[in-house]
């Protein structure tokens, strides 16, 4: 038999394609250029920061040490230092703590930096070899270099886009036939999924820790701190422009005394990031006007550490949102890892046949009732948690007599989904009390043409079930992209009823057999297409959620000697 | 021009059988290699899945020549056709890196026709 060379259109290089390729190239080139530019800027800055470690060290005397205002609302406090040093017999004075010390929003941090260099102390400073008048007290790790990850995303996007547009495509055969086998999966997509999942998780963890994790740890620690009277020295509204808005924060500088020593701090709460915003800043300024007396909480082991408020307010729970990223990223990575084939393995049945087994196999449900409940709970929490921000905005409008009709109507379907989630949670919560079907199978690895013996019984009160149905189903499942979504269509191609009874004794425990036809399709699983066999167990319960569980099983191809 | 010929002259193979045949070629550009791949692929509603289960490489094949191959079919999947998915088998010969190709469609299963479901 000779091969036939069919006519699949290889596609010509039309003018339209060239234009679209040109536009695409321009689009991706902009990303690539911007990414490279910012990468160069960040790398340059990181290199200059790292170079400080190579500057020559020399002794210096601290002349002044304190905290001063920078005049910048975003970072209003800075360690004010002055020190003297000598180079080649000539004396110099400098006030630089580090090469890039732009101040801090925290008075405590600026004060702690200054405390490291008390007046009169001899410290070691580093001298710029190209300009002896420039010196710093501290060389810092070039953490700014980590920021290069962001423009590198642009570089990767632009570079990959250009590569994709201009890669050398396989030339079609003279008769127009295109290779199919070259599209065979290499597991790259799954590996990409793992990498993306890990990036998502890292971003989630990176946001969760400063927003909620670390502040909560400090809050717990502060539970044992000592209440101490304090006086507000200054209550200043701070506001500064960001890329597309203005940020606000209340800067409350207060003073307290411990064992005869005065201390100052501006830490109102441990959740400083989430406590920003005009309304909250205004509210904080109203609570702590300049000159007011208050109670602050002071660490008995280190009186420099204090806080004005140690409550956990509802708005601070927003810091839990990054857990969504963490969860989604983790799920993506696990999903990717589960499906990355080891080199040389196949998702299709290979050569090995299942050995003879007389031991029945206890089947596990595809999703346990607890899994359904937790899934519904997580969905409801995430969905309703995010939605609550917008609902609250709409609700405030209604309370203030200025309802936003568009927002209200727009939110209605989303609220309906949220309520459905809550109802679903209630449903699955009730279903937890249902009797659990226990299904065993013999043979454990049935082949096409085998007679399958299924035994069932229930844990819990099986007598609550009025009617029991068990069906063996074979189903096609095909996943495809529609827009940005992945859709899976399912089609049942085989259905065999094993039991359909209302008899109490038959429901409680029983067995049934069914022969799997030898002219149907065995189980098969690929990335986007699969043939899935399963036992579907349905138990009707009066005025209560029904038992509804699916037990996947694997149907093997015919044994080779039977073929 | 590339041509695949099976030893038996047929296109139906049972699981576990070996596809024996030969590839002959007469090409206009000299390829760096030639690859003969036994693979399955899906078509239908779902995104296409493709898996090469066995392959044989011919290095420096020259402008013209022939090579025999033996590729073993695994236990599955069978060739089948349903409402959503069709799974087909084929042997493909590809002149590398970007040259001509040819394909021979096969039926893999216990019967000489694909399994029809749905």
Interface residues (C-beta under 8 A of the other chain):
Chain A: X1 X2 X3 X4 X5 X6 X168 X169 X170 X171 X173 X174 X177 X178 X179 X180 X181 X182 X183 X184 X185 X346 X347 X348 X349 X350 X351 X352 X353 X474 X476 X477 X478 X479 X480 X481 X489 X490 X491 X493 X494 X518 X519 X520 X521 X522 X524 X526 X527 X528 X529 X531 X556 X557 X558 X560 X562 X563
Chain B: X2 X3 X4 X5 X6 X8 X9 X10 X11 X14 X15 X16 X37 X39 X40 X41 X42 X44 X45 X46 X47 X48 X49 X50 X51 X52 X53 X72 X74 X75 X76 X77 X78 X80 X82 X83 X84 X85 X87 X90 X91 X92 X93 X94 X97 X98 X99 X100 X101 X102 X103 X104 X105 X110 X111 X115 X117 X118
